[in-house]
Every structure is written in C-alpha cells, then in structure tokens.
Amino acid sequence: ATSLYIGLHPVREVVSGFIVYPWTQAAQVWGQLDEILHDGPDELTVQSGILPGPDGGPTVLLSTVWSGELSRGRAVVERLQRLGTPLWSDVAPRSYADMLGSFDAHTVVGRCYALRTRSVSRFTPEVIATLIEAGQSQSSPLSGVFVHHFHGAATRTEVEATAFGIRMPHFVIEVMAAWNPDDDPAPHCAWADAVSTRLAAHALPGGYANLLGPDDHDQIAHAYGPNADRLLLAKKRYDPDRVFSAIALPPAPGTSS
C-alpha cells in the first residue's frame, strides 16, 4: 500500500469489558456463543479465549464490545452473562480509549512469545474440543488462546476487492505461547505447534496474513485466496529486489521462495 483513505466515525462510548467463566463450563459457553454470534448484529464484537484464573488454571474469557445504542447493548451483555455461571464479570459503558487499553495488563515488556494461527468457520464440537485440550495442556500459565470474530461490514466486501483472502464470516484463532526470558522456549513452542496442528484438520485454508511467519508455507500459499497472482505481480513491479518482507507472500511461479 502506498496510500490509504481512512473514514473516521465518532464513537464516544461503548459497552465493553470482560466476562470470565470457569473452565468446567468451556464447552457450554463456546457452544452457546457460536449460536449468538452466527446471526449477531454488526454492533456486537466478542473476542473469546483462554486465560489463567486466580489458581493458574485455565478459564474462558469473553471480551465484549457493543458499539450501538447503549440500551440494546445492555440486553445483549445480559445474555452473554447467562451462558453459564461467571466467575467474574465487569461489562459497563466505557470510553472507546479505555476499551482499547483493556488488555494492557496482559502484555508484559520483555516476555517471550511464539504465535500460531488458524481460521475456522464455526465453533463446531471438534473445534471446541481442540480448544479445551489446548487449555488443559498449556505449557505455561502465561500462555493463552485468543479468538477474534471476523464479521459485519468486512464480510460484505468482495473477496477480489483487496488482497485479503477470506471474506466469509469466521473466527481467527491466535495460539500464543509465552514464557520468561530465562525459560527454555522448546516446550512452549511445541505446545503452540501442537495446538495449531490439531486445529488444522478443522480449519479454513490459509490464515490471517499478519499472524503468519515465514515458515508457515502451507498457510501462506492460501492466505490471499484468489488474489495471490495479482499481489505477486505488484510485488514484482514495485519491489523486484524483495526489500520489504514484513508479511509473508506465496512463492512466485517458477521460484522456491
């Protein structure tokens, strides 16, 4: 991209916050969440995931944001709070800036990370079982899994309009292994690799390009859908020496990299 046009919209207040469920209710929560989000309105965004609880064991986290009329948002949040029996819930009207800082406490400077990603169309029983296994086998209480819901206006853009390869509604799963600098990274990377491998059997081809590393060859090959050839032609024209490599691209025809 050489230039961007960005349309700004005033969003002064949203209904946002966290709902945390006990791990024993994980299958129940994700199963019901799938039903809610499948036909959910554009104004509702729910990121779910696995984070450690007070005892270090896994819990199910819902990070909720409602950007529409506040009175309607409260009703939606109440439904999300009834997916089970929450351990903790703090969802309330907040400024947009405060909402953006919700995860600051979980991002620690100096910590080491390894990231893997898969995209799935629904929280099927198989995907839920894999997420539960991921939580039960975590190599570190610092690690987590974060699931983003791709929906709304972004799914109503034609797939050929941009380089982005998946325009259907889906979930982007981030498997994030984390450890302290003095720890051996091997078991944590192995955990992330194992979760990614198990999810692969139930995943859509490709993955979110910003989250793919240079060695994720099978996913890179499908990350841009039908747009890869056009993208490679632009790359050849504007960056023939491959100076820029922030995001992995599929190999050009006739090359191995």
HUMOCOR-V565244 format. One line per field, one symbol per residue. phi: phi as a letter, one per 20 degrees, with the letter a starting at -180 (. if undefined). psi: psi as a letter, one per 20 degrees, with the letter a starting at -180 (. if undefined). A space follows every 50 residues. Layout:
phi: ???
psi: ???
This chain:
phi: .dbcddeecfcebcebqdcddfffdgfffffffgffegdffgfdccedrd cfegenffceddddcdddfffffffffgffedfadffabbcbfbffffff efegfeddfnfdccccbbdcebefgfffffffffffdgebfffaccddee bmgfedeffefbffecdffadeddddecbegeeffgfffffffffffffg fdeffnrfgfdeefeefffgfdfdlfeffffffffffebfelfebfcfdf ffgncdb
psi: piqqpppqppnhqroraqppqqhijgggghghhggghgkqrhippoprao qqahjirqrpppopppjbphhhhhhghhghijiboqhqpnprpqqhghgh jhjhhioppiqqqppqqqpqhrmrhggghhhghghijpipiirrppopoo abhhijpqhihaipioiqprpoppoopqrqhiqpighghhggggggghhh ijqqqbrohijprijlghhhhjhjcjigghghghghgimhjlhpkhppqq qqpjrj.
